[in-house]
Amino acid sequence: MSSINTPSSSRRAIPHVPVLSLAAFTGGRRAALPSLLDGADVRLVTSGRIAIGLALRALGVGKGDVVLVPAYHSPSMVPPAHWCGAEVAFYRVRPDTAPDLADIGDKVAGGRVKAIIATHFFGIPHDLAPLRALCDRHGIGLVEDCAHAFFGARDGVPVGSTGDYAIGSSMKFFPIYEGGCLVSRRHTLDAALHGAGAGFEVKAALNALEAAFVYGRLPVLRVLLALPLRLKSALWNALKSRGSGTSGGGTAPPAPALAPSSSDSSFDFDARWADKRSSWFSRTVLRGVSPARIVARRRRNYLDLQRALDGVPGCSPLFPRLPDGACPWMFPLVVDRPEAVAAALLRAGVPITRFGATLWPGVDAGVCANSADLGRRLIALPCHQALEDDERTWLHAQVRQALETCAAVPA
């Protein structure tokens, strides 16, 4: 059982992402929903953005080509296209985040679009059959972005099976520090991957374990690993000092990165990780934890949070109902007074995500009004499988209080 204390302004009171516990390995293998990995050729890489780059490269994307990306996006989706030498254009999304096919049709008319990325936002699968048909008519590759949808199906069609290639972000759904995947049910993958070295392997394992320890999980192991974790911190600090220090009046070369920046909330694309496989620790956890537990608990937590917020003023869920085929990444809430509510939640230590609040430069309401509105008003709340009962009760109370307090203050 975790204990929830009043956090400092920079500390989250409950885990923002899944953290490791013994319970993660209970619950069985057979999930109620298909997995992105089912029936596919798979490459386990270090992040979803690396997988996007590899998917675009497999489609032959290069200089002079255009890649269409949803105007509602993470900025990390753009650099992989630039890595391939392509330009990026943005297509409109509908209020429920589904792709605007009419706008896409207008944009492919020029003949330079080589690939389209379509995203299942927040784990709610879209019907991509019409987009698939459009891509086939024009000879365009389709990359199915399942970074928010590791499990799921729409009308019996599993996530990841419509695109030429699909990408996933396993660290959003599994208790690991790094991890993504490139998969295809339509093509054989020829991407050759290599290990990233002992430093990366150790960092990936210890960081995942340390995240669990921070929130009171695996207490016995925490005691056993106290000395290795102290040594790890000393080593990382020494490497950082080396990277920022000077010698002989010059600047010292930067210390080599032991892990991709994608694991630390950066939007960057580091091409040095394009041929690196996910760590042994992450791959082992991916095989060992229970998919059934992930799906069942995420759905339960989402629905419980939706019931807890029913009737609370100043907000509405982005999706009125959770589809039977969805395994949510987070709970997306559209808020009338987002800045005030976000500030109140952060003060309380509630972990939130403002997905789309930062868009690629030049993408604004003129490009897509729905994207700008979602980026401004949407606050995503955790519903992952590692939340314990007391943590969920606390989360519900804090969100209700923040919404009710902000609604009561005159605008």
LOKE-704826 format. One line per 10 residues: number of its first residue (from 1); for each residue x, y, z of N, C-alpha, C. Coordinates in steps of 0.2 Angstrom, whole numbers, plus 5000, padded with zeros to 4 digits. Example, Ala and Ser with C-alpha at 12.3 -4.5 7.8 and 13.67 -1.06 7.14 Angstrom:
2
1) 5066,4972,5039,5062,4978,5039,5066,4984,5039  5064,4989,5035,5068,4995,5036,5064,5000,5039
***
This chain:
411
1) 5004,4994,5000,5000,5000,5000,5004,5006,5000  5003,5011,4996,5007,5017,4995,5004,5022,5001  5008,5027,5002,5006,5032,5007,5007,5039,5003  5002,5043,5004,5001,5049,5000,5003,5055,5005  5008,5058,5003,5010,5064,5007,5009,5070,5003  5008,5076,5007,5008,5082,5003,5015,5084,5000  5015,5084,4993,5021,5085,4990,5024,5092,4990  5031,5092,4988,5033,5099,4986,5030,5101,4979  5031,5107,4977,5028,5109,4971,5031,5106,4965  5037,5102,4966,5040,5099,4960,5039,5091,4960
11) 5036,5089,4965,5035,5082,4966,5028,5080,4965  5027,5074,4961,5020,5072,4960,5018,5067,4966  5012,5068,4969,5010,5064,4975,5009,5056,4973  5007,5055,4967,5006,5048,4964,5009,5047,4958  5011,5041,4956,5014,5040,4950,5011,5043,4943  5015,5046,4939,5012,5049,4933,5011,5043,4928  5016,5038,4928,5016,5033,4923,5016,5026,4927  5015,5021,4924,5016,5014,4927,5022,5013,4931  5022,5011,4937,5028,5009,4941,5028,5002,4942  5034,4999,4943,5034,4992,4944,5032,4990,4951
21) 5029,4984,4952,5027,4981,4958,5026,4973,4957  5026,4970,4962,5025,4962,4961,5018,4961,4958  5013,4965,4960,5006,4964,4957,5006,4965,4950  5011,4968,4947,5011,4969,4939,5012,4962,4936  5014,4957,4939,5015,4951,4936,5009,4946,4937  5004,4948,4941,4998,4944,4942,4993,4946,4937  4988,4942,4936,4982,4943,4932,4981,4940,4926  4986,4936,4924,4986,4932,4918,4988,4935,4911  4989,4931,4906,4992,4934,4900,4986,4936,4895  4981,4933,4895,4976,4934,4890,4972,4940,4892
31) 4973,4945,4888,4969,4951,4889,4963,4951,4885  4958,4956,4887,4952,4956,4884,4952,4960,4877  4958,4963,4875,4959,4967,4869,4965,4964,4866  4966,4965,4859,4972,4963,4856,4977,4968,4858  4983,4965,4857,4989,4969,4858,4992,4972,4851  4996,4977,4851,4999,4980,4846,5004,4974,4843  5007,4970,4847,5012,4965,4845,5009,4959,4842  5002,4958,4843,4999,4952,4841,5000,4951,4833  5003,4945,4831,5003,4943,4824,5007,4948,4820  5011,4951,4822,5015,4956,4819,5023,4955,4819
41) 5026,4957,4814,5034,4957,4814,5035,4963,4819  5040,4962,4823,5041,4967,4829,5048,4969,4829  5050,4975,4830,5056,4977,4833,5055,4981,4839  5058,4979,4844,5058,4983,4850,5064,4988,4851  5062,4995,4850,5067,5000,4850,5066,5004,4857  5069,5010,4857,5070,5014,4863,5064,5019,4864  5060,5020,4859,5055,5025,4859,5051,5025,4853  5045,5028,4854,5040,5028,4849,5042,5033,4843  5046,5038,4845,5048,5042,4839,5054,5039,4835  5058,5035,4838,5063,5031,4834,5059,5026,4829
51) 5054,5023,4832,5050,5019,4828,5047,5023,4822  5044,5029,4823,5042,5033,4817,5047,5034,4812  5053,5036,4814,5058,5037,4809,5060,5030,4805  5060,5025,4809,5061,5018,4805,5055,5017,4801  5049,5018,4803,5043,5017,4798,5044,5021,4792  5045,5027,4793,5046,5032,4787,5051,5030,4782  5057,5028,4785,5063,5025,4781,5061,5019,4777  5057,5014,4780,5055,5008,4777,5050,5010,4771  5046,5015,4772,5042,5017,4766,5045,5021,4761  5052,5022,4762,5056,5025,4756,5055,5033,4757
61) 5053,5036,4762,5052,5043,4763,5059,5046,4762  5060,5051,4758,5066,5055,4758,5066,5062,4756  5071,5065,4753,5071,5072,4751,5066,5073,4746  5063,5079,4747,5057,5081,4742,5051,5078,4744  5050,5073,4748,5044,5070,4750,5040,5074,4755  5034,5074,4756,5030,5077,4762,5027,5071,4766  5027,5072,4772,5024,5068,4777,5018,5072,4780  5012,5069,4780,5007,5072,4783,5006,5070,4791  5006,5075,4795,5005,5073,4802,4999,5077,4805  4995,5074,4810,4990,5078,4813,4992,5084,4816
71) 4987,5089,4815,4989,5096,4818,4989,5096,4825  4985,5091,4828,4985,5089,4835,4990,5084,4836  4996,5086,4840,5001,5081,4840,5006,5083,4845  5011,5078,4846,5017,5079,4850,5022,5082,4846  5026,5087,4847,5031,5089,4843,5037,5084,4842  5037,5079,4846,5041,5073,4844,5040,5069,4838  5034,5070,4835,5032,5067,4829,5035,5070,4823  5038,5076,4823,5040,5079,4817,5047,5078,4816  5052,5078,4820,5059,5077,4819,5061,5070,4815  5057,5065,4817,5059,5059,4813,5058,5059,4805
81) 5053,5063,4803,5052,5065,4796,5058,5069,4793  5060,5074,4797,5066,5078,4795,5072,5074,4795  5073,5069,4799,5078,5064,4799,5079,5061,4792  5073,5059,4790,5073,5056,4783,5073,5060,4777  5074,5067,4779,5075,5072,4773,5068,5075,4771  5063,5073,4774,5056,5075,4771,5054,5082,4774  5049,5085,4771,5045,5090,4774,5039,5088,4778  5036,5092,4782,5030,5090,4786,5025,5095,4784  5019,5092,4783,5013,5096,4783,5008,5094,4788  5003,5098,4790,4999,5096,4795,4991,5096,4793
91) 4988,5091,4794,4981,5090,4792,4976,5091,4798  4970,5094,4797,4966,5095,4802,4963,5089,4806  4961,5089,4812,4957,5084,4815,4951,5087,4817  4946,5082,4818,4939,5084,4820,4939,5085,4828  4934,5087,4831,4933,5088,4838,4935,5082,4842  4934,5076,4839,4935,5070,4843,4942,5067,4842  4946,5071,4838,4953,5070,4836,4954,5065,4830  4948,5063,4827,4948,5059,4821,4951,5063,4815  4955,5060,4811,4957,5063,4805,4952,5066,4800  4953,5072,4798,4948,5076,4793,4950,5073,4786
101) 4946,5069,4784,4948,5066,4777,4947,5071,4772  4943,5075,4772,4942,5080,4767,4949,5085,4766  4951,5087,4772,4957,5091,4772,4963,5087,4770  4963,5080,4772,4969,5076,4769,4968,5075,4762  4962,5074,4759,4961,5074,4752,4964,5080,4748  4963,5086,4751,4965,5092,4748,4973,5092,4748  4976,5090,4753,4983,5090,4754,4987,5085,4750  4984,5079,4748,4988,5074,4744,4987,5076,4737  4983,5081,4735,4982,5082,4728,4988,5084,4724  4993,5087,4728,4999,5090,4725,5003,5084,4723
111) 5003,5078,4725,5007,5073,4723,5013,5072,4726  5015,5076,4731,5021,5075,4735,5021,5071,4741  5015,5070,4744,5014,5066,4750,5016,5059,4749  5021,5057,4753,5024,5050,4753,5021,5046,4758  5019,5049,4764,5017,5045,4770,5012,5049,4774  5007,5046,4777,5003,5049,4782,5003,5046,4789  5004,5050,4794,5004,5047,4801,4997,5048,4804  4993,5043,4806,4987,5043,4809,4987,5041,4816  4985,5045,4821,4985,5043,4828,4979,5041,4831  4979,5036,4836,4974,5034,4840,4975,5038,4847
121) 4972,5044,4847,4974,5048,4853,4970,5045,4859  4974,5045,4865,4972,5044,4872,4970,5036,4872  4972,5032,4867,4970,5025,4867,4963,5024,4864  4959,5028,4861,4953,5027,4858,4954,5026,4851  4953,5020,4849,4954,5018,4842,4949,5022,4837  4952,5024,4831,4948,5027,4826,4947,5022,4821  4942,5023,4817,4941,5019,4811,4945,5022,4805  4951,5018,4804,4955,5021,4799,4954,5018,4792  4949,5014,4791,4948,5011,4784,4947,5016,4779  4943,5021,4780,4943,5026,4774,4949,5029,4773
131) 4954,5031,4778,4960,5033,4777,4965,5028,4773  4964,5022,4775,4968,5017,4771,4966,5017,4764  4960,5017,4762,4957,5017,4756,4960,5023,4752  4960,5029,4755,4963,5035,4752,4970,5034,4750  4974,5031,4755,4981,5030,4754,4982,5025,4748  4978,5020,4748,4979,5015,4743,4978,5018,4736  4973,5023,4735,4971,5026,4729,4977,5030,4727  4980,5033,4731,4986,5038,4729,4993,5035,4730  4993,5029,4732,5000,5026,4733,5004,5029,4738  5001,5030,4744,5004,5034,4750,5004,5028,4755
141) 5010,5029,4759,5011,5024,4765,5007,5027,4771  5005,5022,4775,5001,5024,4781,5005,5021,4787  5006,5026,4791,5009,5024,4798,5004,5025,4803  5003,5020,4806,4997,5020,4812,5001,5021,4818  5000,5027,4821,5003,5029,4827,4999,5027,4833  5001,5021,4836,4998,5018,4842,5002,5020,4849  5005,5026,4849,5009,5027,4855,5004,5028,4861  4998,5030,4860,4993,5030,4865,4989,5024,4865  4990,5019,4861,4985,5013,4860,4989,5007,4859  4992,5004,4865,4996,4998,4864,4991,4992,4864
151) 4985,4993,4866,4980,4988,4866,4973,4991,4863  4969,4987,4859,4963,4989,4857,4961,4987,4851  4955,4988,4849,4952,4987,4842,4946,4991,4841  4944,4992,4835,4939,4996,4833,4935,4992,4827  4928,4990,4829,4924,4986,4825,4928,4980,4823  4931,4977,4828,4934,4970,4827,4941,4971,4824  4943,4977,4822,4950,4978,4818,4955,4980,4824  4960,4975,4825,4965,4977,4830,4969,4983,4829  4971,4987,4834,4975,4993,4833,4982,4990,4830  4985,4994,4825,4991,4992,4822,4990,4988,4816
161) 4984,4986,4814,4984,4981,4808,4982,4985,4802  4980,4991,4802,4977,4995,4796,4983,4998,4792  4988,5001,4796,4994,5004,4793,4999,4999,4790  5002,5002,4785,5008,4998,4782,5013,4996,4788  5014,5001,4792,5018,5000,4798,5014,5004,4804  5015,5001,4810,5013,5004,4816,5018,5005,4821  5017,5010,4825,5022,5012,4830,5019,5012,4837  5023,5010,4842,5020,5010,4849,5025,5013,4854  5022,5015,4860,5027,5018,4865,5025,5013,4871  5029,5008,4872,5028,5003,4877,5029,5006,4884
171) 5033,5012,4885,5034,5015,4891,5028,5019,4894  5023,5020,4889,5017,5023,4892,5012,5018,4895  5014,5011,4893,5009,5006,4896,5012,5001,4901  5019,5001,4901,5022,4996,4905,5027,4999,4910  5028,4996,4915,5033,5000,4920,5040,4999,4919  5042,5003,4914,5049,5003,4911,5051,5010,4910  5058,5011,4910,5060,5018,4909,5061,5020,4902  5062,5015,4897,5062,5017,4890,5059,5011,4886  5057,5013,4880,5054,5007,4876,5049,5010,4871  5049,5007,4865,5045,5008,4859,5045,5002,4855
181) 5041,5002,4850,5041,4997,4845,5039,4999,4838  5042,4996,4833,5040,4996,4826,5037,4989,4825  5031,4989,4822,5027,4983,4820,5024,4983,4813  5023,4978,4810,5020,4977,4804,5016,4971,4803  5010,4971,4801,5007,4965,4799,5006,4964,4792  5009,4969,4788,5009,4969,4781,5016,4968,4777  5021,4969,4781,5028,4969,4778,5033,4966,4783  5038,4963,4780,5043,4960,4784,5048,4966,4786  5050,4966,4792,5054,4972,4795,5062,4970,4793  5065,4974,4791,5073,4973,4789,5077,4977,4794
191) 5074,4981,4798,5079,4985,4803,5083,4981,4807  5089,4981,4807,5094,4977,4811,5096,4982,4817  5094,4979,4823,5095,4983,4829,5101,4980,4833  5105,4984,4837,5110,4982,4841,5109,4984,4848  5113,4981,4853,5113,4984,4860,5116,4991,4861  5114,4994,4866,5117,5001,4867,5122,5001,4872  5125,4996,4875,5130,4996,4879,5128,4995,4886  5133,4993,4891,5132,4991,4898,5129,4997,4901  5131,5003,4900,5129,5009,4904,5121,5010,4903  5119,5009,4897,5112,5010,4895,5108,5004,4899
201) 5110,4998,4898,5107,4993,4901,5106,4994,4909  5111,4996,4912,5111,4997,4919,5106,5003,4921  5107,5008,4917,5103,5014,4918,5095,5013,4917  5094,5009,4912,5087,5007,4911,5084,5003,4917  5087,4998,4919,5085,4994,4925,5084,4998,4931  5090,5002,4933,5090,5005,4939,5085,5011,4939  5084,5015,4934,5079,5020,4934,5072,5018,4934  5070,5012,4931,5064,5009,4932,5062,5007,4939  5067,5004,4942,5067,5002,4949,5066,5008,4954  5070,5013,4953,5070,5019,4957,5063,5022,4957
211) 5060,5022,4951,5053,5025,4950,5048,5021,4955  5049,5015,4955,5045,5011,4959,5046,5013,4967  5052,5013,4968,5054,5014,4975,5051,5021,4978  5052,5026,4974,5049,5033,4975,5042,5033,4978  5038,5028,4975,5031,5028,4977,5029,5022,4981  5034,5019,4985,5033,5014,4990,5032,5007,4988  5034,5006,4981,5033,4999,4979,5040,4996,4980  5040,4989,4980,5046,4985,4981,5051,4987,4986  5048,4987,4993,5052,4990,4998,5058,4986,5000  5057,4979,4999,5063,4975,5001,5069,4976,4996
221) 5067,4976,4990,5072,4977,4985,5075,4984,4985  5071,4989,4988,5074,4995,4989,5080,4995,4994  5079,4992,4999,5084,4991,5004,5090,4988,5001  5089,4982,4997,5095,4979,4994,5099,4983,4989  5095,4987,4986,5099,4991,4980,5101,4998,4983  5100,4999,4989,5102,5006,4991,5109,5008,4989  5114,5004,4990,5121,5006,4988,5122,5006,4981  5120,5002,4977,5120,5003,4969,5117,5009,4967  5111,5011,4970,5108,5017,4968,5112,5023,4969  5115,5023,4975,5119,5029,4977,5125,5029,4972
231) 5128,5024,4971,5134,5023,4966,5132,5026,4959  5126,5024,4957,5123,5026,4951,5122,5034,4950  5119,5037,4956,5119,5044,4956,5125,5047,4956  5130,5045,4959,5137,5048,4959,5140,5048,4952  5139,5042,4949,5142,5041,4942,5138,5046,4937  5132,5047,4938,5128,5051,4933,5130,5058,4934  5131,5060,4941,5133,5067,4942,5140,5068,4940  5145,5063,4940,5151,5064,4938,5151,5065,4930  5147,5061,4927,5147,5062,4919,5144,5069,4917  5139,5071,4921,5136,5078,4919,5142,5083,4920
241) 5146,5082,4926,5151,5087,4927,5156,5087,4922  5158,5081,4920,5163,5081,4914,5160,5084,4908  5154,5083,4907,5151,5086,4900,5150,5094,4901  5150,5097,4907,5149,5104,4907,5155,5107,4909  5161,5103,4911,5167,5106,4913,5171,5109,4907  5177,5112,4909,5181,5114,4904,5188,5112,4906  5193,5112,4901,5200,5109,4902,5204,5113,4898  5209,5116,4901,5214,5120,4897,5211,5126,4893  5206,5129,4896,5203,5135,4893,5198,5133,4888  5197,5127,4886,5192,5125,4881,5186,5121,4884
251) 5181,5119,4880,5175,5116,4883,5176,5108,4882  5175,5105,4887,5176,5097,4887,5171,5094,4882  5172,5089,4879,5167,5086,4875,5162,5083,4879  5155,5083,4877,5150,5081,4881,5150,5073,4882  5148,5072,4888,5148,5065,4890,5143,5061,4886  5145,5055,4884,5140,5051,4880,5134,5050,4883  5128,5050,4879,5121,5049,4882,5121,5042,4884  5119,5040,4890,5118,5033,4892,5111,5031,4891  5106,5035,4889,5099,5034,4888,5096,5039,4883  5091,5037,4879,5088,5042,4874,5085,5048,4878
261) 5085,5054,4875,5082,5059,4879,5074,5058,4879  5071,5054,4875,5064,5053,4875,5062,5050,4881  5066,5047,4885,5064,5045,4892,5064,5050,4897  5066,5056,4895,5066,5062,4900,5062,5067,4897  5056,5066,4894,5051,5071,4892,5054,5076,4887  5059,5074,4883,5062,5079,4878,5058,5077,4871  5057,5082,4867,5054,5081,4860,5060,5079,4855  5066,5079,4857,5071,5078,4852,5071,5071,4848  5075,5071,4843,5076,5065,4839,5083,5064,4839  5086,5059,4842,5093,5058,4842,5095,5051,4838
271) 5097,5053,4832,5098,5047,4827,5103,5042,4829  5107,5043,4835,5111,5038,4837,5108,5032,4840  5101,5033,4841,5097,5028,4844,5093,5024,4839  5094,5026,4833,5090,5023,4828,5091,5016,4827  5097,5013,4828,5098,5006,4827,5099,5002,4834  5097,5005,4839,5098,5002,4846,5091,4999,4848  5092,4993,4851,5086,4989,4853,5085,4992,4861  5078,4990,4862,5076,4992,4869,5081,4987,4874  5081,4990,4880,5086,4986,4885,5083,4979,4887  5088,4975,4889,5086,4968,4891,5080,4969,4897
281) 5081,4973,4902,5077,4974,4907,5070,4976,4905  5069,4981,4900,5063,4983,4897,5059,4977,4893  5063,4973,4890,5061,4968,4886,5058,4962,4890  5062,4961,4896,5060,4956,4900,5053,4958,4904  5053,4964,4906,5047,4966,4909,5041,4966,4904  5042,4968,4898,5037,4968,4893,5034,4960,4892  5038,4956,4893,5036,4949,4892,5033,4946,4898  5035,4949,4904,5033,4946,4911,5027,4948,4914  5025,4955,4913,5019,4958,4916,5013,4955,4913  5007,4956,4916,5001,4954,4914,4997,4959,4909
291) 4997,4957,4903,4993,4961,4899,4985,4962,4901  4983,4956,4903,4976,4956,4906,4975,4961,4911  4979,4962,4916,4979,4967,4921,4979,4974,4919  4984,4975,4914,4985,4982,4911,4978,4984,4908  4975,4980,4904,4969,4982,4901,4963,4983,4906  4962,4978,4910,4956,4978,4915,4957,4984,4919  4963,4985,4922,4963,4990,4927,4963,4997,4924  4966,4998,4918,4965,5005,4915,4958,5006,4913  4955,5001,4911,4947,5003,4909,4944,5004,4915  4945,5000,4921,4941,5002,4927,4943,5009,4930
301) 4949,5010,4930,4951,5017,4933,4949,5023,4929  4948,5022,4922,4945,5027,4918,4938,5028,4919  4934,5023,4920,4927,5023,4921,4926,5025,4928  4930,5023,4933,4929,5026,4940,4930,5033,4940  4935,5036,4937,4936,5043,4937,4931,5047,4933  4928,5044,4928,4923,5047,4924,4917,5048,4929  4915,5043,4932,4909,5043,4937,4911,5048,4943  4917,5048,4945,4918,5053,4950,4918,5060,4948  4918,5062,4942,4918,5068,4939,4911,5070,4936  4907,5065,4936,4900,5066,4933,4897,5072,4937
311) 4894,5077,4934,4891,5082,4937,4895,5088,4940  4902,5087,4940,4906,5092,4942,4906,5098,4937  4906,5104,4939,4905,5110,4934,4912,5111,4931  4911,5114,4925,4917,5117,4922,4921,5112,4918  4918,5106,4916,4922,5101,4913,4918,5096,4909  4921,5092,4905,4917,5087,4901,4923,5082,4899  4922,5076,4899,4926,5071,4896,4927,5072,4888  4933,5071,4885,4933,5072,4878,4929,5067,4874  4929,5061,4877,4925,5056,4874,4919,5054,4879  4913,5055,4877,4907,5054,4881,4907,5047,4884
321) 4909,5042,4881,4909,5035,4883,4916,5032,4881  4918,5027,4885,4924,5023,4884,4922,5017,4879  4924,5017,4873,4922,5011,4869,4924,5005,4872  4921,4999,4870,4922,4993,4872,4929,4991,4870  4931,4993,4864,4938,4991,4861,4944,4995,4863  4943,5000,4868,4948,5004,4870,4952,5002,4877  4958,5003,4877,4962,5003,4883,4966,5010,4883  4963,5014,4888,4965,5021,4888,4972,5022,4890  4976,5027,4887,4982,5029,4889,4981,5034,4895  4977,5039,4895,4975,5043,4900,4968,5045,4900
331) 4966,5049,4904,4959,5051,4904,4959,5059,4902  4956,5060,4896,4957,5067,4893,4950,5071,4895  4952,5076,4899,4946,5080,4901,4947,5087,4898  4941,5090,4895,4941,5096,4892,4938,5101,4898  4942,5106,4899,4941,5111,4905,4939,5118,4903  4934,5121,4906,4933,5128,4904,4938,5133,4906  4941,5132,4912,4946,5136,4915,4953,5133,4916  4956,5131,4910,4961,5126,4911,4967,5128,4914  4969,5135,4914,4975,5137,4917,4974,5137,4925  4969,5139,4927,4967,5139,4934,4967,5132,4937
341) 4964,5128,4933,4963,5121,4936,4970,5117,4936  4973,5118,4930,4980,5115,4930,4985,5117,4935  4984,5124,4937,4989,5127,4942,4987,5124,4949  4980,5123,4950,4978,5120,4957,4980,5113,4957  4979,5109,4952,4981,5102,4952,4989,5101,4953  4993,5105,4950,5000,5105,4951,5002,5107,4958  4999,5111,4961,5000,5113,4968,4999,5107,4972  4994,5104,4971,4992,5098,4975,4996,5092,4974  5000,5092,4968,5004,5086,4967,5001,5081,4962  4996,5083,4959,4992,5079,4954,4996,5079,4948
351) 4998,5073,4945,5001,5073,4939,4997,5074,4933  4998,5079,4929,4994,5080,4923,4998,5080,4917  4995,5080,4911,4998,5080,4905,4994,5085,4900  4997,5090,4898,4994,5095,4893,4995,5093,4886  4993,5087,4884,4995,5085,4877,4992,5090,4872  4997,5092,4867,4995,5097,4862,4996,5104,4864  4998,5105,4870,4998,5112,4873,5004,5116,4869  5009,5111,4867,5015,5114,4863,5014,5110,4856  5013,5114,4851,5013,5112,4844,5019,5114,4840  5020,5111,4835,5026,5113,4831,5025,5120,4829
361) 5030,5124,4828,5030,5131,4827,5026,5132,4820  5021,5137,4820,5017,5138,4814,5010,5135,4814  5009,5130,4819,5003,5126,4819,4999,5130,4824  4993,5133,4822,4989,5137,4826,4982,5136,4824  4977,5140,4827,4970,5140,4825,4969,5141,4818  4973,5144,4814,4972,5145,4807,4973,5139,4803  4978,5134,4806,4979,5128,4803,4974,5123,4805  4972,5123,4811,4967,5118,4814,4964,5121,4820  4958,5124,4820,4955,5127,4826,4954,5121,4831  4952,5115,4830,4951,5110,4835,4957,5108,4838
371) 4963,5108,4835,4969,5106,4838,4971,5112,4843  4970,5118,4841,4972,5124,4845,4967,5124,4852  4961,5122,4851,4956,5122,4856,4958,5116,4861  4959,5110,4858,4961,5105,4863,4968,5106,4866  4973,5109,4863,4979,5110,4866,4978,5115,4872  4974,5120,4871,4973,5125,4876,4968,5122,4882  4963,5118,4881,4958,5116,4886,4959,5109,4889  4963,5105,4886,4963,5098,4888,4968,5097,4893  4966,5093,4898,4970,5091,4904,4969,5084,4904  4975,5080,4904,4974,5073,4904,4977,5070,4911
381) 4973,5066,4914,4974,5063,4920,4976,5056,4920  4980,5053,4925,4982,5046,4925,4976,5042,4926  4977,5036,4922,4972,5030,4924,4976,5024,4923  4982,5024,4924,4986,5018,4922,4985,5013,4928  4988,5007,4926,4986,5001,4930,4990,5001,4937  4995,5005,4938,4999,5004,4944,4996,5009,4950  4990,5012,4948,4987,5016,4954,4984,5012,4959  4985,5013,4965,4982,5009,4970,4976,5012,4973  4972,5009,4976,4965,5011,4978,4965,5018,4982  4970,5019,4987,4970,5025,4990,4973,5031,4986
391) 4977,5029,4981,4979,5034,4976,4974,5037,4972  4969,5032,4969,4964,5034,4965,4959,5038,4969  4957,5036,4975,4953,5040,4979,4955,5047,4980  4962,5048,4982,4965,5054,4982,4964,5058,4976  4966,5055,4970,4966,5058,4964,4959,5061,4962  4953,5057,4963,4947,5059,4962,4945,5065,4966  4947,5065,4973,4945,5071,4977,4949,5077,4975  4955,5077,4973,4959,5082,4971,4956,5086,4965  4955,5081,4960,4952,5084,4954,4945,5088,4955  4941,5084,4959,4934,5087,4960,4935,5094,4964
401) 4940,5094,4969,4941,5100,4972,4943,5106,4968  4948,5104,4964,4951,5109,4959,4946,5112,4955  4942,5108,4952,4937,5110,4947,4931,5114,4950  4929,5112,4956,4924,5115,4960,4926,5122,4962  4932,5122,4965,4935,5129,4967,4935,5134,4962  4938,5132,4956,4939,5136,4950,4933,5138,4947  4928,5134,4947,4921,5136,4945,4918,5141,4949  4919,5141,4956,4916,5145,4960,4919,5152,4960  4925,5153,4957,4928,5160,4957,4925,5164,4951  4923,5170,4951,4921,5173,4945,4926,5174,4940
411) 4925,5173,4934,4930,5173,4928,4932,5181,4928
***
